[in-house]
């Protein structure tokens, strides 16, 4: 049995992770069988962002999705992906099961940390849940503990019965839900045709073998790859490897060292049928036993994608001052400024593919960094490195356009924009930043269900943490 004080074989660690995860799922499913013998009520339990437990397996037997979000206001941009992930499981709806109305606190030291400090931030964080398809939320907790663990934890009412901070925001949220809940319930989140892969197995894998020094799956996946897509306002789901991908037109697969045999096969057929796959960086190079391939760097994908990896240099998350920066020179058609390559550097070759970026110096000087290749009616775009947020966003918009996916808006980032469609159409907008944001949405007329004001212009200036629930007129 692997223990922390010993540097074990990574294949053993990976196998042990799978075994212990399967035991957790088995234990849960025994309880589900007992509960369902006596009740037909829907069953779920809370999940935490960034945990190594494989939620693809854990939630397979549950009736709906739920998530806990304990993040300070500075990290709302990281929280957002969790709601896209809840939708990606395709259970129809989700709940925010735990969050604090003000501050969190407890642990072994009984310390505290702020969650929703600026005015209006808590309300905006809760609206992020409802805007993204959530149908409920619960605060931890109603009345602050008067004894025991977590006495410092924030609550809606203090232990002595007085209303706690953010009470007025809670009351405002309640009034706004009264005005908007019918619209939200009757008009679910519109179908997404783009998706980004998330993987608990790869979270585990990269925690035991960073390869690119300093990598942290949740943070690096979010800020390097998810946020450029979200801030380009490409409507997307976050999906796991077992999801049916047939409805999607555009898939992003970053930080996915282990790609299952089943998904490899389905991706091949999906691309040949017309899908566009943006693969990498750091994807496809580990087998199901967390070992290297011995025929190709990323296995059979190289054969059907028509792109070969010839060499690899792990760059890491931070370049030392003495190290030579690897600079990317992009194809002029992309209109992207030269940028430093990040995380790692794979040298790519192709016979028929289009070369989108080349390394300018270092050990891969003159080698290809990004290649696009047609496969059947679709395309594979292989990223040999992290090209930076600007470049990744430009590539995301380029391939979204090719896939026929129109962005929901343009302008400043860090705004949650979610289309709703059912009996009526509309869009939910939440500024999750503590600063003004300017965005441009489609030229349609809307009614803001919160303020009951008519919106006739496409240019919107959003105040910090402003929320708009717009029904199309």
Buried (B, 14 or more C-beta within 10 A) or exposed (E): EBEEEEEBEBBEBBBEBBEBBEEEBEEBBEEBEEEEEEEEEEBBEEBBBBBBBBBBBBBEBBBBBBBBBBBBBEBBBBBBBBBBBBBBBEBEBBBBBBBBBBBBBBEEEEEBBBBBBEEBBBBBBBBBBBBBBBBEBBBBBEEBBEEEEBEBBBBBBBEEEEEBBBBEBBEBBEEBBEBBEEBBEEBBBBEBBBBBBBBBBBBBBBBBBBBBEEBBBBEBBBBBBBBBBBBBBBBBBBBBBBBEBEEBBBBBBBBBBBBBEEBBEBBBBBBEEEBBBBBBBBBBBBBEEBEEBEEBBBBBBBEBBBBBBEBBBBBBBEBEEEEEEBBBBBBEEBEBEEBBBBBBBBBBBBEEBBBBBBBBEBEBEEBBBBBBBEBBEBBBBBBBBBBBBEBBBBBBBBBBEEBEBEBBBEBBBBBBBBBBBBEEBBBBBBBBBBEEBEBBBEEBEBBBBBEEEEBEEBEBEBEBBBBBBBBBE
